[in-house]
Amino acid sequence: MHLIKIAAVGLLLSNLFACAKMDTPSSSLVDEKPVITIGSTSNPPKDHIVFIPANTQFPIEFSVNGDVFNKSVSSKLMVSFKENMYLYKYWASLDGKIWVNSHKLLNVEPSGGFDTSGGKVVVKLDLAK
């Protein structure tokens, strides 16, 4: 009986890992879905890949809002990546072939605070090591 339980648990775990692997996009995803370069169109198809070429400037909008402020404000900054980046739903890829969960490829570290000089917000974005 104990051997049957171990075999059932092993089978269940192998099925879970196989299903999780199936959810990862295939290396041919860029051939199957429209690839839209960031900033190229205002009406992209519903299901598409966003491509951010290396050294291409694109805007990032920062907003400050909430009921503690007299008014909401925002500002756009132009940034660029050192490497190509493909984004699809919650997946990311540097080459368009090997896809990983975006949180496993990119480390995002927001921080902020106030002192006598005012407020400061920093968003640090690194490739995961």
GITA-V557776 format. One record per helix or strand of 2 or more residues. SS is the DSSP state (a for helix, b for strand). FROM is the first residue (numbers start at 1). TO is the last residue. If there is no record, write none. Layout:
# GITA-V557776
ss:SS from:FROM to:TO
ss:SS from:FROM to:TO
This chain:
# GITA-V557776
ss:a from:2 to:23
ss:a from:29 to:32
ss:b from:34 to:37
ss:b from:48 to:52
ss:b from:58 to:64
ss:b from:73 to:79
ss:b from:85 to:88
ss:b from:91 to:93
ss:b from:100 to:101
ss:a from:102 to:105
ss:b from:106 to:115
ss:b from:118 to:127
